[in-house]
Structures are given as C-alpha cells and as structure tokens.
C-alpha cells in the first residue's frame, strides 16, 4: 500500500472509533484507534524511507502520535514526539509537539498508580504552566474544587427529580461534603471523596455518590466532545443543563495557565478517565429561551464594571462603571452558582440587548492594572 492508501485506511478506522464512541461501545473505540495508529505508523515509516520533506513528515508524526495517545500507547506517542522535535520544523509545529508531550504526561498521570479509589471518589488532575512538581497556583485548584462541589449538589437534586432552586439545600451540603486526600505531585493530583450520611440508593446495590460521579463525568465528556444533542438527552431540564454547561466552563482549562483538567473514577470495577481539554473560550455560549425565541433583532454586547448588586427574586444584577449603571437579567440557573462568586469584582459581561433589556450570556473577571 502507498502512503496515501495507508493514511486513508487509518482515517476509516478513526471514523469507526468516533461512531463507536457515539454508540457508547468503549472497547471498540480503543480498538479502532489502535488500528488507526498502526496504519498511520506504517504510513510514516514508508514516507521516511523515501523523503524527509517538511511539513508532511511532521504532520504524519503528529497524526501518529495523537492516535497513539487515543489508543493508550503512551510510550509510542512519547517516542514519536521526540522524533518530531528533531526535525527542521517551524516554531508553531514545535510548540504543538511540546503541548502533545505535556498531554502524554497528563494521560500517564490519570492512571491510578498506587492509588485505590472507592466508588465514592474521583481523582482530579491538573497540568499547565501554573502547575509544578506538587505545586499549583491556589485559585486554579480551589476554584475548580468549589465548582465540582456545586456540580455534585446540582446533580444530586436533578437525579432525585427535585426542582431547581438558586440556593443549594443545607442537606446536600451535609450529604455530599467533599473530603481530600494528601496532594500528589505528578501533574498535581488529589482524590476527592464525596462523603455522605444519606441512606437513599439510586439503584439497588449502588450508592448515590458513585451515580453522581458517573453522571458528572459522562456529561463533561459530552461537552468536551461537543455532543450537545446527547447532553440534551441526559439533562432534559433546561435550567439544570444551563447550570451544568456554565459550571463545566469554569472547570475547563484556559489553554495556558491550565491546559488539561482530568478526572479518574471507578466504574464497574474499571478505571474511568475523562480529560477536559476544550478551553473555556471555545465553549458553547449559554442560550436562553428569551434570546432563542426573539422575533426582533438582538444586539450582542460586551460591558464591564463592578458587580455591585444582585436581586435573587427578580434574577437581576447591576453593573456599575464610571459612565453608567446597567441592569442585567440573569437566566435561571446561573445567579447563585455562576454569578454570585463575582460579587463586588470588576467583571466583563457578554450578553444580548433587546431594546432596553440586557440578558447575560457569560461573565468573567478582569484584571485591573494599578498605576
């Protein structure tokens, strides 16, 4: 077979892997990625025998290394990345290989080396430019832990068919209070245990904490894969779905300080891993019924100022700057978990404007430079 034929056959197995993922046949996903990797590796060998032309050489190496990661062949991926970096390549390609090497290390750290997880536990791993050997910038870790905690509370209520309320119930705080293991160096990993006094079982023989962890990780994977149709099937309630997407965006890496956010849990006595690699900036924006059903043109706007006031009853907030005060409507499901942590901060808000009405789509902090 020629290089092109081998590459085409590799692409066919990638398509089969994606279909298997859609059908949730996990064993077939890895099997097809492995076949795709072996074919791509053969295409690379055949190409190198006759040419070292760039950037074709590096593109084939990058493709083979990526397939090695997806099929769990981390050592093979590592060797390919080193080969890629030895070529006379552009800085852009070199940076891609460096990022891929970090990705390889991260997937290795997701493995449970010497750590035994209970079904009520999840391992959280972070890597990026703000992560050292057992060290991490405090807010990068603590903010994500608090976000994961909120996800657990909301998922518990949704799975127990409770209506969404902005305030988290005190019972949930008692039932699903997180506990932490000693931090492990690696890429920076810690085990979080969702403790509980609750005796209710979701399924016979299964504790609610393990069901919650599995549900959260499944839905994070769907968002990372941009499979919002299946997410809609899993979280049918619009308010809970809006809340989950917004919280997942807070968990997500920024692509620089934190590049990868990973989770490992135990499902059916086997490790279950999810790597959230999609940067927060590329998340689907929060769509609301008000904007989706509007019959007149709405204007996309971005405003900044101090978040100075919130009205939980009316789901409204006020943003103040030197020029004017803005009143902004907050979609249900976002005020307490997403907007409240920014109270009295200087923020940037994106939203839609329909006449005088402004509806929130996204909120983020803005660094204020001192003179």
N, C-alpha and C positions, 0 to 999 in steps of 0.2 A: 504493500500500500504506500501511496505517496504521503508527504507531509499534510497536504490539504485533505486527503481522504481520511487520514488518522484523526485530524482535528475535527472534521465533520462528524465522524463517528463518536468522538468524545462529546461533542455538543449534543448529540442524540441522547446519550446517557445522562447528561445534565438535565435535559428536558424531562426524562423519565424520573429523575430524582425529585424535581420540582412537583411533578404530578403525584408522586408517592407522598411527598410532604403534605400536599393538598388533601390527599385521602387519609392522612394520618397513619400511614404504614411506615413507621420509623425505621424498621430493619431494612426495608427496600431503599430508603433514602440513602443510607450509608453505603449499601451495596452498589447502587448505581453511581454514586460519587466516586467510589473506589475504581470501578471500571472506567469511568471518565478520566480519572487521574492516570491510570496505567496507559491508556491510549494517548493522552496528551504527553506523557513522559516519553513514549515511543516516538511521537512526532518530533519532540525536542531533540532526542538523540539522532534521529535521521537528519534533521536540519543541520545540527552542529557538525556532522560528518562532512558536509559539503560547503558550509558557509558560517561566518560569524557576523553577518550583516546586521547592523542595528537600524531601527529599533525592533526588528522582527524577532531576533534572538531573545531580547529581554521580555518582549510581550509573551512569547511562548513559555519562558521561565516563570513569569508572573502568574500566567494561567495555570501552569502545572503546580506551582506552589500553593495557590489558592485552593485547588482541588485536593491537594494533599491535606490541607487543614480541614476542609469539609469532610474528608473521609477518615479523619483521625490519624493520618500518617505524619505526625508532627516532626519526627526526626528527618523524614524525607523532605518535608517543607523547609526545615532549617537548612539543610544542605543546599537546596535549590536557591534559597535567598542569598546565601554566601556566594554561590556561583554567579548570581545576577549582579551582585555588588562588585565583582571583579571585572566586569565589562567596562568598556569606554562608553558610558551612558550619561544622559542628561541628569542634572540635579533633581529634576522633578521625578524621574524614574527611580533615582537613588533613594529619594525620600519615601517613595511608595514601598520599596523593598525594606527600608528601615521600619516603617509602620507595620509591614507584614511580619517582620521579626518580633515586634512587640506583641502582635496578635498571636503569634505562635506561643510565646512565653505565657501569655494570658490564658490560652486554652489549656496549656500544661498546668497552670495553677488552679484551673477549675476542677482538676482531678482531686479526688479525696485521698491525698497521700497521708496515711497515718491518722486520718480523722474519720470517725464513725458517726454518721448523722442519724438522729432519731427522725421519725416521720413528722414530728412537730417542728423540725429545724430546717433552716435554709442557710447555706453559706453565701455570703455576699463578698465579691471580689472586685477591686477597683485597680485600674492601671492608667497611667498617663504621665504627663510632665510634672504633675504635682505629687506624684507618688514615688517614694524612695523605698529603701530596704527596711520595711517595717514602719515607715513614716508616711504621713499624709497630712495635707492641709486640713485643719479641723473642720471647717464648714463643708468641705467637699464630702466628708464622711458623715457628719452629723445630720446635715440636711437630707441626705438620701435615706438614712435610717428613719428619720421622722416621717418621710414620705412613704416608706414601706410600711410603717406602722399605721398610717392613715389608710393605706390600701387594704390592710388586713381588717381594720374596723369596718370599712365600707363594704368589703366583700362579704364579711360575716353577715351583715344586715341584709345584703342582696340575696345571698343563698338561703337565708331564713325568711325570705319574702316579706321583709319589712319595708315600709315606705321610706323614701329618702328624706332625711331631715338635716338641716345645716349643722346642727350641734351633735357631736358624737355622744352616744349614750355612755353614762358612767359605768354601766355593766360591761360594755365592750372593753373599756379601759382596764377593768379588772380581769376579764376573761382572756384577753389577748395581749397582755402586757409583755413586751419583748425582753428577753434576757440575752446577755452577750458572753461569748467565750473570751479567753485571752486572745488578743490580736496576734495574727501570724504574719511573718514578714512577707515572703513570696511577693505577689503583686500588691499586697495589702488585703488580707482576707480575714473575715471574722464570721463565726457562727452565731446566728440569731435564732433563739428558741422562743416560740410563741407559747408561753405558759398558759395555764388556764385552770379555773375551778369548775368550769362548765361541764355538766354531765351529759348534755344532749349529744346525740350522734346523728350525723347526716345520713350515713349508710351503715348498715349493720356491720359491726366489727371495725369501723373506721372512725377515727376521731375528727372533729370538725376542723382542728388546726391543720391537719395534713390535707384536708379537702380544700381549705382556703389557700394554702401554699401552692397546691397544684393548679388551682383556678387562676391565681395571680400570674404564675409563670407561663401558663398556656396563653393568656391574653397579652402578656408582654411580648411573647414570641410572635403573635399575630401582628402586633403593631410594628415590631421590627421588620417583619416581612411585608408590611403594608397591605395585609389581608383584612381590610376593614369590613368586608362583607361577612366573613366568618366571625369577626368581632361583634358585629351587629347581632348575629345569631346567638352568640354566647352571652352578651349583655343586652338584652332586649329593651330594658328600661333606658330611655334617652338620658335621664338625669344621671343615673349611675354610670352610663357609658361616657358621657361628657366629663364626669368627675375622674373616671379611670384614665382617660386619654391625657387629661391635664396633669394628673399625678405622674403618669409614665413619662411625660415630657420633663418633669422635674427630676426624675431618676436618671434620665438619659445623659450620655456624655456630651460635652461641648465640642469635642474634637481636638482639644489642645491640652487644657489642664487635666481633664479626664477623657481618655479615648475609648475606654471599654468599661462596661458595667456588667458583671457576670453573676449568675445565680446557679447554685447546685443544690439539689434536694434529692430525696429518695422517693421513688415511685415504683410500686410493685417489686420492692427489694432491689431495684436497679437505680444507679445514679441518673438523675435528670438534669441536664445543663441547658441554660439559656444565656446567650451572650447578646446583650443590648449594645449594638454598635452604631445605631442610627443617631446622628447628632440631633440635639433638641431643635436646632434651627430648621431642620428638614421635616419636622413633624407636621402632620395634617393639622391645619388650624381648626379650632373648635367651631363647628357650625351650629347655629341655633335655628329653631323654628321661625323665629321672628325674621331673621335675615333670609332664610331659605324661601319663605312664603311671601316676601315683599313683592308688591306689584309695581313699585316705582323704583327708580334707580337709587341705589345707596352708594354712599361715598366711603371709600377706605381712608381712614385717618390714623395718624400717629401723634400722640401728645405726651408731654412729660410734665412732671411736677411732684409735689409731696402728696402722698395719700393721707388725707387729713381727717376723713370722716367716713363712717360706714353705717348704713341703716339696714339691719338684718330683716326687718319686717317687710320693707319695700324692695329688698335686694338691690340697693343702690349705694354707690360710693361717690366721694368728692375728691377731685384732684385740683391742687392749687399751685399756681406759679406766680411770677411777678406780674403777669399781664391779666390773668383771668382765672375764675373758678369753673371747673367742669363738673357736671353731674353725669354719672355713667351708670347705666343699667348693667347688672351682672347676671348672666344666665344662671338658672337654678343648678346647684351642684358645685359651684365654684367659690362662693363667698367665703365659707369657713376654711376649707382645706387649701385653696389656692391663693385667694386674695388676702385673707387676714394676716398671713405671715409677713406681708409687705407694709402693714400699717405703720405710718409715720416715716416711711422710707421715701427716698426720691426715686421714682419709677418711670418707666416708659410703658405706655399702654397703646396697643393697637386695637382698633375696633371699626365698626361701621357706623356711619351717620345717616340717619333718615330724618330729614327736617331738622328739628332741634334735639331729637333723641340720639344718644350715643350708646351703642351696645358693645360691651367688652368682648374681645376675641383672645387677647393674650396680654400678659403682664410680666415685666422683668425689671430687675434692679438696674440702676445706672450709677456708675462710679462718678463721684463728684470730686473734681480736682481742687486741691487747696492752693491759694495764692502763694 
